[in-house]
Amino acid sequence: MAKEVIKRDGRKEPFDAKKIRNSIADTAKEAGLSGAKKNKLVKQVATSAIQLAKGKDVIATSEIRDKIVSELDRLEPTVSAVWRKSEEEKKKSK
């Protein structure tokens, strides 16, 4: 399992699967998913992203992001659209 994540700015921080789950859950909620549908999506997408990290010591946040977005595109495009919109807003605010 990856022990560290390399952020966009080059900083490293400990890998935290909970952050992945929380990000997906927050985005799904913002997209209007609730209850069992949201929970199922979080589980499916987070599991896929965490599996990606299992084979590595260090992983870039961009790799995790790409995996999450790819899974969201496949499983729930409306949530994927909200994720992308949120990313664009974060870029504009920097």
NUMIKOL-272763 format. One line per 2 residues: number of its first residue (from 1); for each residue x, y, z negated of N, C-alpha, C, O, CB. Coordinates in pm, 1 decimal. Each point is the difference from the previous one (the first is absolute). Glycine has a CB too. Example, Ala and Ser with C-alpha at 12.3 -4.5 7.8 and 13.67 -1.06 7.14 Angstrom:
// residues 2
1) 1319.0:-569.0:-780.0:-89.0:119.0:0.0:90.0:120.0:0.0:103.6:-1.9:-66.5:-292.8:-115.4:-58.1 ~ 154.2:222.3:196.6:82.0:119.0:-6.0:-77.0:109.0:-73.0:50.9:110.8:-16.9:67.5:-173.6:231.4
// end
This chain:
// residues 94
1) 85.2:-118.9:0.0:-85.2:118.9:0.0:88.5:123.5:0.0:101.5:5.0:-69.5:-286.3:-127.7:-53.2 ~ 146.3:220.3:199.7:75.0:125.4:3.3:5.7:59.5:-140.3:-99.8:5.9:-71.8:29.9:35.2:311.7
3) 187.8:1.9:-275.5:17.8:64.1:-129.9:-8.5:151.8:12.2:-35.1:69.9:-95.0:177.7:-262.3:21.3 ~ -109.4:241.8:193.8:0.4:144.9:21.0:-72.0:37.7:128.7:-8.3:-77.7:95.1:223.5:93.0:-220.8
5) -266.7:107.1:124.6:-63.7:59.7:115.9:80.1:123.8:36.6:36.8:79.3:-86.7:-267.4:-168.6:22.3 ~ 257.2:105.3:193.2:68.5:120.3:47.5:-106.5:95.7:51.2:-72.8:-30.0:94.6:285.2:-99.0:-33.7
7) -219.8:244.8:-125.3:-98.6:101.1:35.7:43.7:72.6:127.6:113.5:-15.8:44.9:-176.7:43.9:-288.5 ~ -26.3:50.4:301.0:30.8:75.5:122.1:121.7:89.5:-14.4:78.8:15.2:93.3:-318.8:-21.0:-39.2
9) 254.5:64.6:-171.1:111.6:93.3:-21.0:130.1:-70.4:-40.2:99.3:65.8:-31.3:-266.8:105.9:-35.3 ~ 166.8:-305.3:67.7:120.1:-75.8:-30.7:13.4:-43.6:-145.1:85.5:-82.1:-33.0:18.5:205.3:214.5
11) -189.1:-67.9:-268.8:4.7:-41.5:-140.7:-42.2:-145.8:-11.6:-76.0:-51.2:82.1:27.0:287.0:-158.3 ~ 99.6:-300.8:-26.7:-41.4:-136.9:-28.6:-76.4:-1.3:-131.6:31.6:73.8:-93.3:167.4:-168.5:219.1
13) -299.4:9.5:-130.6:-72.6:-18.9:-125.8:-41.7:-145.9:-8.5:-2.7:-69.5:101.6:-80.2:310.5:-102.8 ~ 50.6:-288.2:-117.6:-38.7:-139.8:-16.0:-125.3:-33.8:81.5:-92.5:80.6:9.9:194.0:-78.0:-239.1
15) -102.7:-121.8:286.6:-117.4:-48.0:71.6:-113.5:-18.6:-99.7:19.7:-56.6:-107.5:124.1:-57.6:282.9 ~ -262.5:162.1:-139.4:-115.2:-8.2:-89.1:-123.7:-39.4:80.9:-60.3:83.7:67.1:161.1:90.8:-221.9
17) -137.6:-301.7:147.8:-115.6:-49.5:75.2:-128.3:71.1:-40.8:-91.8:13.4:80.8:204.4:-234.8:-60.1 ~ -119.5:266.6:-144.4:-119.8:69.1:-47.6:-23.4:129.5:78.4:-114.4:36.6:27.0:149.9:-135.7:-255.9
19) 72.7:168.1:265.2:-13.4:123.1:79.1:-63.8:-29.8:135.5:-81.1:77.8:50.1:282.7:19.3:-165.8 ~ -164.1:-210.3:173.7:-57.0:-39.3:128.8:-149.6:-22.4:-15.7:-80.0:52.5:77.3:298.5:-157.9:-6.7
21) -255.1:28.1:-169.9:-142.5:-28.9:-23.9:-78.8:128.6:-26.1:-108.7:19.2:54.4:171.5:-244.4:-147.8 ~ -7.0:312.6:10.1:-69.3:124.8:-33.8:-18.7:89.6:122.2:-105.8:60.8:16.2:201.7:-74.9:-246.2
23) 5.0:22.8:315.6:-10.3:82.9:120.7:-109.2:-50.7:92.1:-79.1:77.7:53.4:321.8:-23.8:-70.9 ~ -246.2:-184.8:35.5:-102.5:-59.5:86.7:-138.7:21.1:-61.7:-94.3:36.5:70.1:260.5:-209.8:13.6
25) -178.2:150.7:-213.1:-129.0:16.3:-68.0:-48.8:144.3:8.0:-117.5:24.5:27.5:177.3:-212.2:-182.3 ~ 29.4:282.5:130.9:-38.2:141.5:5.7:-47.7:38.7:139.9:-98.6:72.0:15.5:264.3:-21.6:-197.2
27) -94.8:-98.9:282.3:-36.6:31.7:138.2:-132.4:-65.2:37.2:-84.1:62.0:65.1:326.7:-42.3:-5.5 ~ -261.2:-144.5:-100.9:-126.3:-69.6:28.9:-117.8:71.7:-66.1:-106.8:13.8:59.7:231.3:-232.2:-42.0
29) -104.2:263.3:-139.9:-105.7:72.4:-70.7:-31.7:131.0:71.9:-116.4:36.2:17.3:189.5:-139.5:-235.6 ~ 32.3:173.8:259.9:-18.8:126.0:72.2:-74.9:-23.0:131.9:-74.9:86.3:45.7:286.0:3.7:-150.3
31) -189.9:-207.5:164.8:-67.1:-33.7:126.2:-144.1:-46.8:-20.8:-72.8:-22.8:96.6:295.2:-38.4:-2.8 ~ -263.2:47.0:-219.7:-137.4:-35.8:-28.5:-23.2:-146.2:-35.4:-114.0:-41.3:-21.7:54.9:221.7:172.3
33) 166.2:-259.1:-156.5:-15.4:-139.5:-41.6:-13.1:-5.8:-151.3:60.2:79.8:-71.9:72.9:-160.6:271.2 ~ -210.9:-12.7:-245.9:-11.8:-15.3:-144.1:-19.1:-146.4:-34.1:-24.5:-83.5:87.1:-72.8:314.1:-108.0
35) 108.9:-259.2:-105.2:-29.1:-133.5:-51.4:81.5:-111.0:61.5:121.1:11.8:18.9:-344.3:69.4:-60.5 ~ 154.8:-188.5:72.2:64.9:-122.9:45.5:73.2:19.1:132.8:107.5:-56.6:19.9:-283.6:-73.5:-138.9
37) 120.0:207.9:208.0:63.9:21.5:131.1:135.1:70.2:-17.3:98.8:-37.3:63.2:-326.4:51.0:47.0 ~ 230.6:87.6:-195.9:125.1:70.7:-27.4:100.9:-93.8:-64.9:116.2:-4.3:40.4:-242.3:220.2:-66.0
39) 82.2:-290.2:-73.8:90.3:-91.1:-71.2:58.7:-105.7:92.6:118.5:-32.5:-8.4:-250.8:70.5:-199.2 ~ 48.3:-91.3:295.8:47.2:-101.1:95.7:103.5:60.0:94.1:102.2:-62.6:27.8:-323.7:-55.6:-41.0
41) 195.8:238.6:62.2:94.5:66.5:90.1:133.1:25.7:-69.8:106.1:-25.4:56.9:-298.0:131.8:64.5 ~ 186.5:-56.2:-244.0:122.7:27.0:-76.4:80.9:-128.6:-14.8:121.1:-1.3:22.1:-235.6:189.2:-147.4
43) 47.4:-293.9:88.3:69.6:-127.2:-19.4:65.4:-47.9:129.3:116.6:-39.7:-0.6:-279.1:-18.7:-180.6 ~ 88.6:61.7:291.7:53.0:-48.6:127.0:119.2:82.9:47.9:103.9:-54.8:36.8:-332.4:-27.2:20.8
45) 212.7:213.0:-58.2:104.2:87.2:54.7:122.4:3.4:-92.2:113.4:-6.3:47.5:-290.8:145.5:65.5 ~ 155.1:-129.3:-242.7:112.6:2.8:-94.3:78.2:-130.6:4.8:123.1:1.3:-4.1:-251.3:155.3:-143.8
47) 58.5:-268.4:156.6:67.6:-129.6:7.3:91.2:-5.3:121.7:112.5:-49.3:-8.3:-306.4:-60.2:-108.3 ~ 146.6:159.3:227.4:79.4:1.3:122.7:124.9:87.4:-14.4:108.7:-39.0:42.4:-318.7:1.0:89.0
49) 194.0:155.6:-191.0:112.9:91.2:-19.5:101.0:-56.8:-100.5:121.0:13.1:18.2:-272.2:180.9:34.6 ~ 101.0:-255.9:-156.9:87.7:-58.3:-102.3:75.6:-119.8:57.6:117.2:-20.4:-31.7:-274.9:97.3:-150.6
51) 91.1:-155.9:266.5:67.5:-111.9:67.2:117.7:49.8:82.8:106.1:-62.3:1.8:-322.7:-64.4:5.2 ~ 197.8:238.3:61.1:107.2:59.9:79.2:120.5:31.5:-87.9:114.3:-19.9:41.1:-284.3:116.0:117.1
53) 144.5:-47.3:-278.3:107.1:38.7:-91.7:68.3:-120.0:-64.9:112.3:11.6:-49.1:-235.5:199.3:6.5 ~ 57.0:-325.2:42.2:55.5:-117.2:-67.6:131.1:-47.5:60.5:85.8:-51.3:-71.9:-316.3:-13.3:14.5
55) 247.3:80.3:185.6:120.4:-48.8:64.7:116.7:96.9:-0.8:99.9:-23.8:67.8:-247.6:-108.5:71.4 ~ 137.5:240.1:-213.9:102.4:104.6:4.0:41.0:42.4:-140.0:-77.3:-12.5:-95.0:-13.9:91.0:313.4
57) 213.4:-28.4:-230.2:44.9:58.6:-126.7:-40.9:146.3:-9.1:-34.2:50.6:-106.9:227.6:-210.2:101.3 ~ -189.0:226.9:122.0:-33.9:141.7:9.5:-91.8:15.4:120.9:20.5:-64.0:103.1:200.6:139.4:-211.2
59) -321.5:9.3:94.6:-92.6:23.6:111.4:-30.6:149.1:9.4:-9.8:68.8:-101.6:-91.2:-299.8:74.1 ~ 86.2:279.8:149.5:-32.8:141.0:21.3:-150.4:20.5:-14.0:-79.4:-86.8:36.3:278.5:114.0:117.0
61) -236.2:87.2:-205.6:-143.1:30.3:-11.2:-64.8:-0.3:138.1:-117.9:-33.0:12.7:160.8:170.0:-220.2 ~ 32.5:-100.7:310.6:-56.0:0.4:135.6:-39.7:-140.7:44.1:-99.6:-16.2:70.6:240.2:216.2:-15.6
63) -64.7:-301.4:-95.1:-36.0:-138.5:32.9:-129.4:-40.2:-69.7:-87.6:-62.9:59.5:330.4:6.7:-29.4 ~ -253.0:93.6:-156.6:-120.8:-30.8:-76.8:-119.4:71.4:62.1:-106.2:-59.5:18.7:242.3:29.0:-229.7
65) -118.4:155.8:242.2:-106.2:81.0:60.4:-46.0:-60.7:132.1:-119.9:-13.1:24.6:214.2:218.1:-134.7 ~ 1.4:-242.0:195.0:-35.9:-57.7:129.8:-82.5:-127.4:-16.6:-95.9:-22.5:73.8:304.6:120.1:24.5
67) -171.7:-179.9:-194.3:-73.3:-123.8:-25.5:-141.2:30.5:-49.1:-96.9:-60.6:45.8:312.7:-56.8:-99.6 ~ -226.9:210.9:-38.7:-131.2:37.7:-53.7:-89.8:54.7:110.5:-115.2:-41.4:12.4:220.5:91.2:-235.2
69) -54.0:41.7:302.1:-79.9:60.7:106.7:-41.1:-104.9:103.4:-113.3:1.1:47.9:233.0:217.7:-83.1 ~ -29.3:-307.7:68.9:-31.0:-106.7:95.1:-113.9:-88.2:-51.5:-91.4:-34.2:75.0:330.0:37.2:3.5
71) -232.5:-39.3:-206.0:-105.3:-82.4:-59.5:-132.0:76.7:-9.6:-106.7:-56.1:25.0:281.4:-69.0:-154.6 ~ -167.2:251.6:94.0:-122.5:80.4:-6.6:-62.8:15.8:138.2:-122.2:-5.6:13.9:214.8:128.0:-212.5
73) -9.1:-102.7:300.9:-51.4:9.0:137.2:-77.5:-126.3:36.3:-105.3:6.0:63.5:298.3:142.6:0.3 ~ -139.6:-261.1:-104.5:-59.6:-129.0:34.2:-127.1:-28.3:-80.3:-98.3:-50.3:54.2:326.4:-32.5:3.3
75) -225.4:115.3:-186.4:-108.2:-39.0:-90.0:-107.7:106.4:-20.5:-118.6:-31.6:-10.7:283.5:-110.9:-100.2 ~ -122.7:267.9:105.5:-95.1:107.4:-34.4:48.6:131.9:60.2:58.5:82.3:-70.4:-123.2:-200.8:-145.4
77) 40.6:139.0:346.5:51.0:119.8:68.6:-41.5:133.1:-63.3:73.7:98.0:10.7:-78.2:-232.8:194.1 ~ -110.6:140.2:-269.6:-40.9:126.4:-62.4:94.6:37.4:-114.7:29.1:117.8:-20.9:-269.0:-165.4:83.6
79) 287.0:-51.2:-135.5:94.8:25.7:-108.7:134.9:39.4:58.5:68.0:87.6:-53.4:-188.2:-251.6:-97.0 ~ 158.5:100.5:258.6:124.5:33.1:67.8:-0.6:146.8:44.7:100.3:70.1:-13.0:-78.1:-310.1:89.1
81) -134.3:284.2:-24.2:-11.0:139.9:45.1:16.6:96.9:-116.7:65.3:103.6:13.4:-217.8:-176.7:172.3 ~ 93.8:39.6:-299.3:14.5:85.0:-119.2:145.5:1.1:-46.1:51.7:104.8:-38.9:-289.7:-155.4:-29.7
83) 304.5:-64.9:72.5:141.3:-9.8:-39.3:84.2:93.9:87.0:82.3:76.0:-51.0:-115.3:-317.1:-23.3 ~ 11.4:234.8:206.3:77.9:83.8:92.5:-27.4:148.9:-23.4:92.0:81.8:2.4:-97.1:-267.7:167.2
85) -119.9:219.7:-191.8:-36.4:139.9:-25.4:69.8:49.7:-126.7:50.9:112.1:-3.2:-274.9:-146.4:116.5 ~ 226.1:-47.5:-215.4:66.6:35.7:-125.5:148.9:21.5:20.7:58.0:93.2:-55.9:-229.6:-223.2:-69.9
87) 233.6:44.4:205.7:142.8:15.4:29.5:27.3:131.9:71.2:96.3:69.8:-31.9:-73.5:-318.8:46.3 ~ -108.3:283.0:82.6:17.4:125.3:73.6:-12.0:120.8:-93.2:76.0:96.1:11.8:-167.4:-206.7:194.8
89) -4.2:105.0:-298.6:-18.2:109.4:-94.3:120.7:14.6:-91.4:39.4:111.8:-33.4:-285.9:-148.2:42.2 ~ 305.7:-75.9:-49.8:119.9:3.9:-84.4:117.1:62.7:75.1:76.6:77.5:-57.2:-156.4:-281.8:-65.3
91) 93.4:170.4:251.4:108.7:55.2:81.1:-15.0:151.8:14.3:98.6:73.4:-7.4:-81.0:-291.8:132.4 ~ -141.4:264.8:-104.7:-26.1:142.9:17.1:28.7:78.4:-127.9:40.3:116.2:5.8:-213.5:-172.5:165.1
93) 152.5:-6.5:-285.1:16.9:71.0:-127.1:146.0:8.1:-44.3:31.9:68.3:-97.3:-259.5:-144.4:33.7 ~ 315.1:7.1:134.3:143.1:3.4:-36.7:72.9:109.3:69.4:120.4:16.3:-19.8:-126.6:-256.3:-18.1
// end
